[in-house]
Each structure stands twice: as C-alpha cells, then as structure tokens.
Amino acid sequence: MNEKAMEGLKKYRDAVKSGEIVPEKLSPLQRAERNPTSLKMAIIAKCYECSGEYADGRKDCGIKSCPLYRWMPYGELVMAKRGAAKGRR
C-alpha cells in the first residue's frame, strides 16, 4: 500500500475510534439486499437464513444434500480449502 493510502486508512481508523464515523453493522440478508447482483452475497445470506441466523454460532450446517453446501461459508469443504491455502503461504 502506498503512503497516501496508508495515511487515509489511518485517518479513517482514527475517526472510527473517536466515534466521528460509526460503521454500519449489517446482517448477511441486509448485505444481499444492498447488492442484489452478487451471487456470493446471495449464498451467504441463504446459509445465514437457513441456519437460523447463526443462533448457535458460525459452524457447518451439515446438510450435504443442499445444492449450496459446497459454498457454505463455514462448511467443511470451504474451511478445508482455507486451511490448505494458509499452508501454501
């Protein structure tokens, strides 16, 4: 990141810490509504909705018969890929 970008990021973080800027906290459903053309957001929102809004925590739903399971954000397939990617770094 260049110096100008780093300076801007520092100003933003300072403004958030001071309360000058209040970041929005959106659920996956709200994010998907704001970006209706995003397939990724739609999948995450559906998993969020189907899993009871992650009431018991973000973990694998275990419904392997679901057509969206392979993209479930906290599914064992995605988590295995993330683990493999970390090992390559």
C-alpha positions as CSV (number, residue, x, y, z in Angstrom):
1,M,0.0,0.0,0.0
2,N,1.4,3.4,-0.8
3,E,1.9,6.2,1.7
4,K,-1.2,8.2,0.7
5,A,-3.4,5.1,1.1
6,M,-1.9,4.3,4.4
7,E,-2.4,7.9,5.6
8,G,-6.1,7.7,4.5
9,L,-6.6,4.4,6.3
10,K,-5.1,5.8,9.5
11,K,-7.4,8.8,9.3
12,Y,-10.4,6.5,8.8
13,R,-9.5,4.3,11.7
14,D,-8.9,7.3,14.0
15,A,-12.3,8.7,13.0
16,V,-14.0,5.3,13.8
17,K,-12.2,5.1,17.2
18,S,-13.2,8.7,18.1
19,G,-16.9,8.0,17.1
20,E,-16.9,10.5,14.3
21,I,-17.7,7.7,11.9
22,V,-20.0,4.8,13.0
23,P,-19.6,1.8,10.8
24,E,-22.9,0.0,9.9
25,K,-23.5,-3.4,11.2
26,L,-25.4,-5.3,8.5
27,S,-26.7,-8.9,8.6
28,P,-25.9,-11.1,5.6
29,L,-29.5,-10.6,4.5
30,Q,-29.2,-6.8,4.5
31,R,-25.9,-7.0,2.6
32,A,-27.5,-9.2,-0.1
33,E,-30.4,-6.8,-0.4
34,R,-28.0,-3.9,-0.9
35,N,-26.1,-5.9,-3.6
36,P,-28.7,-7.9,-5.4
37,T,-26.4,-8.9,-8.3
38,S,-23.8,-10.6,-6.0
39,L,-24.0,-14.4,-6.2
40,K,-21.6,-14.7,-3.2
41,M,-23.8,-12.4,-1.0
42,A,-26.9,-14.4,-2.0
43,I,-25.4,-17.7,-1.0
44,I,-24.1,-16.3,2.3
45,A,-27.5,-14.8,3.0
46,K,-29.3,-18.0,2.3
47,C,-27.0,-20.0,4.5
48,Y,-27.4,-17.4,7.3
49,E,-31.2,-17.6,6.9
50,C,-31.3,-21.4,6.8
51,S,-29.0,-21.8,9.8
52,G,-31.3,-19.7,12.0
53,E,-29.2,-16.6,11.6
54,Y,-26.2,-18.5,13.1
55,A,-28.0,-18.5,16.5
56,D,-25.8,-21.4,17.7
57,G,-22.6,-19.9,16.2
58,R,-21.0,-20.0,12.8
59,K,-20.4,-23.6,12.0
60,D,-21.0,-26.2,9.4
61,C,-24.8,-26.9,8.9
62,G,-24.0,-30.4,7.9
63,I,-26.7,-30.5,5.2
64,K,-24.6,-32.1,2.5
65,S,-27.7,-32.6,0.2
66,C,-28.2,-28.9,-0.1
67,P,-27.1,-27.6,-3.5
68,L,-25.4,-24.6,-1.9
69,Y,-23.4,-26.7,0.7
70,R,-20.2,-26.6,-1.2
71,W,-20.2,-22.8,-0.9
72,M,-21.5,-22.6,2.6
73,P,-19.2,-20.0,4.3
74,Y,-18.4,-22.2,7.4
75,G,-18.8,-25.6,5.7
76,E,-16.1,-28.3,6.0
77,L,-15.3,-28.0,2.3
78,V,-14.7,-24.3,2.4
79,M,-12.8,-24.5,5.7
80,A,-10.6,-27.3,4.3
81,K,-9.8,-25.0,1.3
82,R,-8.9,-22.1,3.6
83,G,-6.6,-24.4,5.6
84,A,-4.9,-25.6,2.5
85,A,-4.5,-22.0,1.3
86,K,-2.9,-21.0,4.6
87,G,-0.4,-23.8,4.3
88,R,0.7,-22.6,0.9
89,R,1.7,-19.1,2.1
